[in-house]
Structures are given as structure tokens and as C-alpha cells.
Amino acid sequence: MIGLISATAAGASARDRLATAWPGRTRVYDGPVRRAVESAFAECEQLVCFLATGATVRLLAPLLADKTTDPGVVCVDEAGRYVVSLLGGHAGGANSLAAEVASVLAAAPVITTATDATGVPGLDTLGLPVEGAVPTITRALLDGAPVRLRADAVWPLPALPPNVTREEPPAPGTADPAGRSAATTAILDGTPATPHADSATRDEERPAPLSGTADHAGRSAATTTAQAQATAEPPHAVAHARQPANPDVATAHPAPAADVPAPLPVLHLTDRIVPLGPTDVVLRPPSLVVGVGASKGAGVDEVYGLVLDALRDAGLSALSVAELATVDAKADEPGIVEAAGRFGVPVRTYPAGVLADITVPNPSDAPLAAVGTPSVAEAAALAAGRGGELLVQKRKSSPEGRPAMATCAVVRKPPRGRLAVVGLGPGARDLLTPRATAELRRASVLVGLDQYVDQIRDLLRPGTRVVESGLGHEEERARTAVAEAQAGHAVALIGSGDAGVYAMASPALAEAADDIEVVGVPGVTAALAAAAILGAPLGHDHVSISLSDLHTPWEVIERRVRAAAEADIVVTFYNPRSRGRDWQLPKALALLAEHRTAATPVGVVRNASRPDGTSHLTTLARLDPATVDMMTVVTVGNTATREIAGRMVTPRGYRWQSEGAR
């Protein structure tokens, strides 16, 4: 809930506009301002104060406790010109809230968080639990100081700035320069897949703030912080590990001697417990699946304690647990459900028949008799782990004085890359959707046609790797994008208009298997952009047809044009005419003319929405194909389409008048 507080009539007016725009999401606090702020601070996740920032600071100061639990606070000035993210920019979601409020009130968001202002991803905005010297690493990222990256695998994170360098793992048995023991670490692969990579991206326009602070399992920041007490540590650190950890406070370490160079900051991306130096941070990827079996009535303490002990003994972090898995028959077993709740993760279940077909190292007759499969814990973990490595074989709980009632096993699942197929719209920046912008900023690898890349290069984060090529390489770009996602990266594949309409979605998805996540981001198509300029030509049934025969035989195209002509459907022609294809458009118009009058309105729009865009209305008889090129869309009306006040209008076909007006 968002609490709204105001002190003046002008503030109340803006407050009420926001409350009307967000019904059910906001609560208005009336009465004396101090009491209203205190009540909202205690009861709401976020506050919007229509007050001066100074007054708000003085009212909030006695209430502040901790950045991971305090609500996010936004201030709006008396004139409604600025929306200031005042408190809890990341943890409280105030940065994203400021942008939302500004959009409703037509104001300017003011965000001063350093990472958001510079386009560097905040470590607490990546959706992953984070531990260690977060302020120290963040300062290094912002200052351009060297930061080393150690990762067990590639995960689809946003682009990290160029001062973050991947590090080859130390030789077995050796120590690194910071004194840490060697780890068997696979290094994050940042090598370009093609020679077209261009990492020197500009940073002229900064990214908008990322929304929320939920981690990979959907846990809130407070839940994630609480879960830090469950982080499994080596035996000598168990007592410390079971205390709540503040991920924003670095562990205290003695200062190095004057003649010893300070260790370089290290950013770890691992599910393993690693000793952290005074300038280290560890991000916990969602890499662990815990299979759980339980007898009827098994208590949550037994199930939860068993899993914690198994993780600790294996040197694994509980913050990397992505889900618990079990058999369908145990979907509602309270001990399992409540244990998952303590971890803040979902429970995934499988039919006994599916689990019975999975080969496991420790089958048993007991679960076979009870639920129909010789393995629950190991089989469920392997099923949910998508072919991952079984790190912990079946392990039984060991309660004192009674038989074990729970079993568990742990699998490390392989990373799953992410491919976002993004439609950039017709070209105008204000027709690029907010979702498309967010996906561009989320990507660590961008793949696209060079001229489209140039349109949005300024939106990319520093360090984004760009793979671009010219016209005619669509299939190569699609294969490259899929391969980069399969390597674990967060990839954005861009296309003009809507990427699913005569663009990159089709060839990319033809290449993609189910080993990557695929996200489609719709865009404003050229047909829609042109229609908005022409008037309302698509008011009834309509079809888009490409006249390019590079990928489709002309015989097929002609059959489709004839069908549209006979069905009296409005037609928008894409790719109507090029230097090497100058006869297809006249032929298509002739086919339509067999079923439509010479006076049928036709709209011609070139470079819709762009500064050099042009448009004009003509008729089927007067259209000159020589005025059309590949940057043009041609919309031919149906028999009901009319030119009205200089605009092209196709009636919806409904009877608007009442019976009495006839």
C-alpha cells in the first residue's frame, strides 16, 4: 500500500489525482501532517508526501530504522513539477515509484542514486541475494576502479561496466593475491560470439531506475535479509552464519599493513560458501534445487533443519535455493510447504510415474510402497534441476529418539540464459515502449541490424556487448542471439516495429529450444503508425501482406492478395517496391482493382513517425508506384472506406443509431 500525505490545497489536489489513478493501491492520510506521516510510515510499504523535502526529512528522521525495512518515500513539490526519490531508492522501490508518480502527474522524476544516474546496475537491484561489502564494490564500480569477477557459471545479468574484468581461476592448491584459497571456478564468459562485437557503447542517456528489490525467488528485501541467517557456512562459521546478516554492511577486517597493497575488490557469483575479504561481495544465483521427501506428519523443523544441515555440510548457500521439489502426493505436506515458506521459495511437484523413470543412485522400497516411486528426494531434485549435477545424494534427517521422517537431496541446475525479442517501434523515441527500454537496459548482449542499433545505442548500459550486422543477415543474427542466450547471457534481439511482424522473432524462435527463457516485447508496427497518421483506415477487418518475394514465392503472395481482394479486406502492403522489385506493387494493385472501384482511398506513408516522414492520400487509380520505396507502407481501403475531412476512414460497420432515430 502507498500512503499519500499532503498539507495544502494544491498538494491535496495532486494527491487526489494520484489516488484516482491508482484505486486500491493508495491510502489517503488526513489530519495533522506529523501524525499522518507517522501512521503511513508504520502501515505502508511506500509513501508519497506532497510536501517540501526539508519538512519531510524532519518528520521522517525520528522514524528511520534500517534501509532494508524502512518504506520508500517520494516527495512532490507544491507546484507538482518534480517528484523526488527521497528515501529507499532501491530497497524501498522509491526510484521506480518516483518515475510512476511523475508519469501520472506529468512531472519530472528526480533520482539521485549514483548507480541509477550513471547507468551502472546496483548490486541490490539484480534480483539476487547479495552479501558482503556492497558499498565498497559499488563505489569501485562507480569510480571505474578495477573489480575482479569470479563466477561459477554465466547467469543472465545486466551488463557490468568495463572496469569489471573476468579472472582466470587460481591454479589448484594456490592462494590468490587476497590470500583466499583456490576455488574450482568457471569464469563468466564474456567473449563475443562474432567479430562484429562493439563494446565501446555510448552512455548519453541514462537508464531509468529498475523497479523493486525482490530477489530471484520473488522474495522481498526484508525476506532475503532474514534468509541470510540460513546461509550454510563451513563448520567453524556456523554460529556466525545463523545470525541475520545486513548485506549492505561490509564485514569488519583489520586494515592491511602499510607496505601491503590493498586487495582488489572481488565480485563473486556463486552458490558456494566462499571466504570474503574486506572488499568482496557475493551474489547468490538461483542455482540449487532441493528434493524433499517426508513421511506424513513430518514437522517443519525436521525438514528445514535437514536441508540446512545438508547445504552447510556441502559448503552451499541457502540463499541460492530456488525451489523445493517433491512428489505430487506430498504437495500439501505441511512440513514441506512450511519449510519452503521459510526459504521463501515455491514447491514444485511431479507425478510418481515421472519420478519413477529417473535413474537415481539410492532407490528405496519404502517410498515405492508409500507413493509409487523408488525415489522422491533424488528423483525430484534431478527432475527440477533440468539435467544438473547431483551435489548431495539422499540424506535422512536424524531426530533424537525416533525414526527419520524426512529425506533431501540437492542438485545444481545449469544456468538458463534469457532472450528478449524487442520491438523498437516505427522509429520515434516516444513510440518505444517502456518495457522495451527496460529490456534494453537489462541486457548484457545486444544483437541487431546496425541501423537499428544506432537508434537505441544511447539507452544501453555501460559494458553492453553489441553484435551488429547489415541488411541480409537476419538468420545469422537470430542464430547469434540464441547462441548467446544458450551461453547464459541476458540477450536483447531487436527489430523494428513489432519484432514478431516481418522481423526477428520468427527466425530466432525457429532456432531456440526450451533451454533458454524467451520473452517477447511488443512494439508499434509500421502499419499501426501509418494508420494513425492517415486517420482510421484499419477500423474494420484488415490484413498486412509483404510484397517481397525474397522469402515467399510470388505465386503465394498473389494468392493472398486475391483472397484479400475478394474478401473486401483493407490491405496494408509492406516492402512494396525496391530497385530490384518494381513490378509487384502494380500487379497487386491491379488484383485489388478487380474488386474495388478506382476511387477507393489509398494511403501512402513513408518513414512513419520519423522527422523526415511523409504521407498523402490518393486513390487506387491515381497511385503512382514510382513514389513508393522500401521505407513506405501502402494502405488500400475496402469498399466502405472513405476520405473524410482529409482523413482515411473505414467504418466499424456497427449500427450506431438507436431504433427510435430510424
Buried (B, 14 or more C-beta within 10 A) or exposed (E): EBBBBBBEEBBBEBBEBBBEBBEEEBBBBEEEBEEBBBBBBEEBBBBBBBBBBEBBBEBBEEEBEEBBBBBBBBBBBBEBEBBBBBBBBBBBBBBBBBBBBBEBBEBEBBBEBEBBEBBBBBBBBBBBBBBBBBEBBBBBBBEEBEBBBBBBBBBBBBBBBEBBEBBEBBEEEEEBEBEBEEBEBEBBBBEBBBEBBBEEBEBEBBBBBBBBBBBBBEBBBEBBBBBBBBBBBEEEBEEEBBEEBEBBEBBEEEEEEEEEEEBBBBBBBBBBBBBBBBBBBBBBBBBBBBBBBBBEEBBBBBBBBBBBBBBBEBBBBBBBBBBBBBBBBBEEBBBBBBBBBBBBBBBBBBEBEBBBEBEBEEBBEEBBEBBBBBBBBBBBBBBBBEEBEBBBBBBBBEBEEEEBBBBBBBBBBBBBBBBBBBBBBBBBBEBBBEBBBBBBBBBBBBBBBBEBBEBBBEBBBBBBBBBBBEEEBBEBBBBBBBBBBBBBBBBBBBBBBBBBBBBBBBBBBEBBEEEBBBEBBBBBBBBBBBBBBBBBBBBBEBBBBBBBBEEEEBEEBBEBBBEBBEEBBBBBBBBBBBEEBEEBBBBBBEBBBEBBEEEBBBBBBBBBBBEEBBBEBBBBEEBEBEBBBBBBBBBBBBEBBBBEEEBBBBBEEEEEEEEEEE
